[in-house]
Amino acid sequence: MRILLDTQCWLWMLSAPERLSPKARTIVSGSRHDLVLSAVSAWEIAIKHALGKIDLPADPVEYVTSRMAQSAVLPLAITHEHALQVARLPPHHRDPFDRLLVAQAQIEDIPILTTDRQLAAYGVSTIDA
């Protein structure tokens, strides 16, 4: 099964796995699931790093690229279909990054591993991290 990683969950998976629930740690450390990271997460990391909201041990380009390869996380590109799906979402959440993750989860029919309980209001399958 493919699982879409929320940005924060991916960052915790890499640097603070103890912050994830035992179930989430089992998911991210096992090989039974294909873990997917959206391009929106790379965009979010780049923006938040530039604003000083995320501290990384390397430049975001190097960090995201190398850590995706090391963790065997698969990329998920943003398509026009994903972007336009955001227009159909009710205003449960104001975060544009999370709204695009929800749209991708809907279109791709994959659950999101997240700590954000508000995402379930969109009717997507979530896994509590």
Backbone as JSON, one array per atom type, in Angstrom:
{
  "sequence": "MRILLDTQCWLWMLSAPERLSPKARTIVSGSRHDLVLSAVSAWEIAIKHALGKIDLPADPVEYVTSRMAQSAVLPLAITHEHALQVARLPPHHRDPFDRLLVAQAQIEDIPILTTDRQLAAYGVSTIDA",
  "N": [[0.84, -1.17, 0.0], [0.47, 2.25, -0.76], [1.51, 5.14, 1.02], [0.98, 8.45, 1.82], [3.16, 10.81, 3.04], [2.86, 13.27, 5.47], [4.45, 16.43, 5.64], [5.68, 17.14, 8.15], [5.72, 14.66, 9.4], [7.48, 13.23, 7.78], [9.84, 14.66, 8.22], [10.16, 14.17, 10.98], [10.42, 11.39, 10.88], [12.96, 11.19, 9.84], [14.64, 12.65, 11.62], [13.7, 12.61, 14.25], [12.38, 10.13, 15.15], [11.21, 9.13, 17.45], [9.19, 10.84, 18.09], [7.06, 10.05, 16.63], [4.12, 7.98, 16.67], [3.97, 4.6, 18.01], [2.75, 2.91, 16.09], [3.06, 4.44, 13.74], [5.86, 4.54, 13.6], [6.39, 1.85, 13.1], [5.25, 1.63, 10.55], [6.83, 3.43, 9.0], [9.35, 2.35, 9.27], [9.29, -0.15, 8.27], [9.09, -2.44, 5.43], [6.8, -2.95, 4.12], [5.15, -1.07, 3.01], [4.8, 1.44, 0.47], [6.27, 4.41, 0.82], [5.45, 7.76, 0.27], [6.42, 10.98, -0.79], [5.23, 14.14, -1.3], [5.74, 16.62, -3.84], [4.86, 19.03, -2.91], [5.61, 18.99, -0.27], [8.38, 19.3, -0.43], [8.42, 21.88, -1.43], [7.18, 23.23, 0.71], [9.12, 22.8, 2.73], [11.32, 24.14, 1.61], [10.36, 26.81, 1.54], [9.75, 27.3, 4.28], [12.26, 26.92, 5.4], [13.7, 29.03, 4.24], [12.39, 31.13, 5.49], [13.26, 30.82, 8.03], [11.91, 29.1, 9.71], [12.3, 26.41, 9.78], [14.95, 24.45, 10.72], [17.63, 22.99, 9.15], [20.14, 20.44, 8.62], [21.47, 20.78, 6.28], [21.46, 22.47, 3.08], [18.18, 22.99, 1.71], [17.76, 21.83, -0.88], [19.82, 19.92, -1.14], [19.32, 18.49, 1.21], [16.6, 17.46, 1.06], [16.7, 15.96, -1.33], [18.84, 14.1, -0.88], [17.97, 12.82, 1.5], [15.54, 11.72, 0.75], [16.42, 9.75, -1.03], [18.01, 8.19, 0.71], [16.09, 7.25, 2.53], [14.43, 5.81, 0.98], [12.04, 6.86, 0.04], [9.4, 7.56, -2.1], [8.87, 9.87, -4.82], [6.13, 12.15, -5.3], [4.72, 13.82, -7.81], [3.24, 17.04, -8.47], [0.29, 17.45, -10.13], [-1.79, 19.09, -12.64], [-4.38, 18.24, -12.2], [-4.3, 17.57, -9.48], [-3.78, 20.13, -8.37], [-6.04, 21.59, -9.19], [-8.05, 20.22, -7.87], [-7.99, 21.25, -5.34], [-9.65, 23.46, -5.45], [-12.13, 22.37, -5.1], [-12.31, 21.69, -2.49], [-13.77, 21.98, 0.76], [-13.59, 24.73, 3.15], [-12.1, 23.65, 5.47], [-9.55, 23.81, 6.37], [-6.83, 26.03, 6.4], [-4.21, 25.98, 5.59], [-2.2, 26.04, 2.82], [-0.39, 24.1, 1.91], [-1.16, 21.73, 3.21], [-3.73, 21.51, 2.2], [-3.23, 20.93, -0.48], [-1.94, 18.47, -0.17], [-4.13, 16.97, 0.76], [-5.77, 17.08, -1.51], [-4.17, 15.62, -3.29], [-4.16, 13.14, -1.97], [-6.85, 12.48, -2.23], [-7.19, 12.31, -5.07], [-5.25, 10.39, -5.77], [-6.06, 8.34, -4.19], [-4.97, 7.51, -1.67], [-3.88, 6.98, 1.72], [-3.04, 9.46, 4.23], [-0.27, 9.86, 6.29], [-0.25, 11.47, 9.23], [-0.17, 14.06, 11.77], [-2.11, 15.83, 11.97], [-5.27, 16.19, 12.79], [-7.38, 17.5, 11.61], [-7.38, 16.98, 8.91], [-8.84, 14.7, 8.35], [-11.43, 15.56, 8.17], [-11.9, 16.11, 5.56], [-12.62, 13.78, 4.4], [-10.67, 12.05, 3.6], [-8.57, 9.2, 3.92], [-6.78, 8.81, 6.86], [-3.8, 8.23, 8.75], [-2.95, 8.11, 11.99], [-0.21, 9.77, 13.22]],
  "CA": [[0.0, 0.0, 0.0], [1.16, 3.54, -0.75], [1.13, 6.05, 2.1], [1.48, 9.8, 1.62], [3.7, 11.35, 4.29], [2.76, 14.7, 5.77], [5.8, 16.99, 5.72], [6.22, 17.03, 9.5], [5.97, 13.24, 9.69], [8.71, 12.84, 7.08], [10.96, 15.26, 8.95], [10.32, 13.4, 12.22], [10.92, 10.07, 10.5], [14.4, 11.32, 9.6], [15.46, 13.23, 12.68], [13.14, 12.41, 15.59], [11.34, 9.1, 15.03], [10.55, 8.9, 18.74], [8.01, 11.7, 18.15], [5.98, 9.35, 15.95], [3.47, 6.93, 17.45], [4.53, 3.27, 17.72], [2.2, 2.44, 14.81], [3.7, 5.2, 12.66], [7.25, 4.08, 13.51], [6.37, 0.55, 12.42], [4.97, 1.88, 9.13], [7.94, 4.08, 8.29], [10.58, 1.57, 9.36], [9.11, -1.43, 7.59], [9.18, -2.43, 3.96], [5.52, -3.4, 3.6], [4.43, 0.04, 2.39], [5.54, 2.41, -0.34], [6.13, 5.74, 1.4], [5.45, 8.75, -0.8], [6.55, 12.37, -0.37], [4.76, 15.04, -2.34], [6.54, 17.8, -4.19], [4.41, 20.13, -2.07], [6.42, 18.96, 0.96], [9.67, 19.92, -0.76], [8.13, 23.32, -1.54], [6.96, 23.71, 2.07], [10.41, 22.79, 3.42], [12.14, 25.23, 1.04], [9.82, 28.09, 1.98], [9.91, 27.46, 5.73], [13.69, 27.07, 5.68], [14.05, 30.4, 3.86], [11.8, 32.03, 6.48], [13.85, 30.54, 9.34], [10.98, 28.32, 10.52], [12.8, 25.03, 9.84], [16.41, 24.35, 10.73], [18.07, 21.75, 8.52], [21.59, 20.29, 8.66], [22.01, 21.06, 4.94], [20.61, 23.24, 2.19], [16.98, 22.2, 1.4], [17.92, 21.05, -2.11], [20.65, 18.76, -0.79], [18.69, 17.72, 2.28], [15.43, 16.7, 0.59], [17.13, 15.0, -2.35], [19.63, 13.01, -0.29], [17.19, 12.07, 2.49], [14.56, 10.88, 0.04], [17.14, 8.58, -1.53], [18.41, 7.36, 1.86], [14.93, 6.66, 3.2], [13.67, 5.07, -0.05], [10.73, 7.48, -0.1], [9.12, 7.82, -3.51], [8.34, 11.21, -5.07], [4.81, 12.33, -5.9], [4.66, 15.11, -8.48], [1.98, 17.78, -8.42], [-0.3, 17.59, -11.45], [-2.87, 20.07, -12.72], [-5.55, 17.63, -11.57], [-4.13, 17.76, -8.03], [-3.9, 21.55, -8.03], [-7.42, 22.02, -9.38], [-8.88, 19.57, -6.86], [-8.02, 22.15, -4.18], [-10.81, 24.34, -5.6], [-13.33, 21.63, -4.69], [-12.25, 21.39, -1.06], [-14.38, 22.95, 1.67], [-12.56, 25.47, 3.9], [-11.81, 23.1, 6.79], [-8.14, 24.01, 6.7], [-6.33, 27.18, 5.64], [-2.83, 25.75, 5.18], [-2.2, 25.64, 1.4], [0.39, 22.87, 1.73], [-2.01, 20.62, 3.63], [-4.86, 21.39, 1.26], [-2.75, 20.23, -1.67], [-1.76, 17.07, 0.24], [-5.46, 16.36, 0.79], [-6.19, 16.91, -2.9], [-3.41, 14.5, -3.85], [-4.66, 11.91, -1.35], [-8.14, 12.18, -2.85], [-7.01, 11.91, -6.48], [-4.44, 9.17, -5.81], [-6.72, 7.37, -3.32], [-3.98, 7.0, -0.73], [-3.98, 7.59, 3.04], [-1.99, 10.39, 4.67], [0.27, 9.7, 7.64], [-0.24, 12.85, 9.69], [-0.57, 14.37, 13.15], [-3.16, 16.85, 11.83], [-6.59, 15.53, 12.82], [-8.31, 18.25, 10.77], [-7.39, 16.49, 7.55], [-9.88, 13.68, 8.21], [-12.7, 16.24, 7.85], [-12.04, 16.11, 4.1], [-13.04, 12.47, 3.94], [-9.53, 11.22, 3.16], [-8.09, 8.24, 4.91], [-5.59, 9.29, 7.56], [-3.17, 7.36, 9.72], [-2.47, 8.98, 13.06], [1.23, 9.64, 13.44]],
  "C": [[0.89, 1.24, 0.0], [0.62, 4.39, 0.37], [1.81, 7.4, 1.84], [1.92, 10.37, 2.97], [3.45, 12.85, 4.38], [4.19, 15.2, 5.98], [6.42, 16.78, 7.1], [6.56, 15.58, 9.85], [7.25, 12.77, 9.0], [9.93, 13.4, 7.81], [11.21, 14.53, 10.27], [10.88, 12.02, 11.94], [12.44, 10.09, 10.38], [15.18, 11.71, 10.85], [14.95, 12.99, 14.09], [12.04, 11.35, 15.56], [10.6, 8.81, 16.32], [9.3, 9.78, 18.9], [6.8, 11.08, 17.45], [5.37, 8.3, 16.89], [4.12, 5.58, 17.14], [4.03, 2.72, 16.38], [2.89, 3.13, 13.64], [5.16, 4.77, 12.48], [7.33, 2.73, 12.81], [6.15, 0.73, 10.92], [6.2, 2.42, 8.42], [9.24, 3.28, 8.34], [10.48, 0.23, 8.64], [9.22, -1.31, 6.09], [7.87, -2.87, 3.32], [4.78, -2.33, 2.81], [5.37, 0.87, 1.52], [5.25, 3.79, 0.25], [6.35, 6.77, 0.31], [5.56, 10.14, -0.19], [6.17, 13.26, -1.54], [5.76, 16.16, -2.62], [6.11, 19.01, -3.37], [5.18, 20.16, -0.75], [7.8, 19.57, 0.72], [9.51, 21.44, -0.84], [7.95, 23.92, -0.14], [8.28, 23.81, 2.85], [11.28, 23.95, 2.92], [11.67, 26.59, 1.54], [10.06, 28.3, 3.48], [11.38, 27.58, 6.13], [14.14, 28.5, 5.36], [13.53, 31.42, 4.87], [12.37, 31.82, 7.89], [12.95, 29.73, 10.25], [11.38, 26.85, 10.64], [14.32, 25.1, 9.79], [16.8, 22.99, 10.17], [19.59, 21.65, 8.6], [22.27, 20.55, 7.32], [21.02, 21.95, 4.2], [19.38, 22.39, 1.83], [17.1, 21.34, 0.14], [18.7, 19.77, -1.82], [19.93, 17.87, 0.21], [17.55, 16.85, 1.75], [15.85, 15.62, -0.39], [17.86, 13.82, -1.72], [18.81, 12.18, 0.69], [16.08, 11.24, 1.86], [15.22, 9.61, -0.47], [17.51, 7.63, -0.39], [17.23, 6.61, 2.48], [14.03, 5.88, 2.24], [12.23, 5.57, -0.16], [10.56, 7.87, -1.56], [8.55, 9.22, -3.7], [6.92, 11.15, -5.63], [4.77, 13.73, -6.48], [3.29, 15.75, -8.29], [1.49, 17.92, -9.86], [-1.35, 18.7, -11.45], [-4.13, 19.53, -12.06], [-5.48, 17.79, -10.05], [-4.4, 19.22, -7.64], [-5.35, 22.04, -8.16], [-8.38, 21.38, -8.39], [-9.0, 20.44, -5.61], [-9.25, 23.07, -4.24], [-12.1, 23.67, -5.14], [-13.37, 21.36, -3.18], [-12.99, 22.43, -0.23], [-13.28, 23.59, 2.53], [-12.32, 24.95, 5.32], [-10.42, 23.51, 7.29], [-7.62, 25.15, 5.83], [-4.92, 26.98, 5.11], [-2.79, 25.26, 3.73], [-1.42, 24.36, 1.14], [-0.47, 21.65, 2.08], [-3.19, 20.43, 2.7], [-4.43, 20.66, -0.01], [-2.46, 18.76, -1.35], [-3.1, 16.33, 0.25], [-5.94, 16.1, -0.63], [-5.47, 15.74, -3.55], [-3.9, 13.17, -3.27], [-6.0, 11.5, -1.96], [-7.96, 11.63, -4.26], [-6.29, 10.57, -6.57], [-5.04, 8.03, -4.99], [-5.71, 6.67, -2.41], [-4.16, 7.69, 0.63], [-2.8, 8.53, 3.32], [-1.58, 10.03, 6.09], [0.49, 11.11, 8.18], [-0.55, 12.95, 11.18], [-1.74, 15.35, 13.14], [-4.53, 16.18, 11.71], [-7.62, 16.25, 11.96], [-8.41, 17.68, 9.36], [-8.47, 15.44, 7.32], [-11.23, 14.29, 7.85], [-12.94, 16.3, 6.34], [-12.46, 14.76, 3.55], [-11.91, 11.62, 3.37], [-9.16, 10.28, 4.3], [-6.82, 8.8, 5.54], [-5.08, 8.2, 8.5], [-2.54, 8.27, 10.76], [-1.0, 8.72, 13.34], [1.55, 9.98, 14.87]]
}
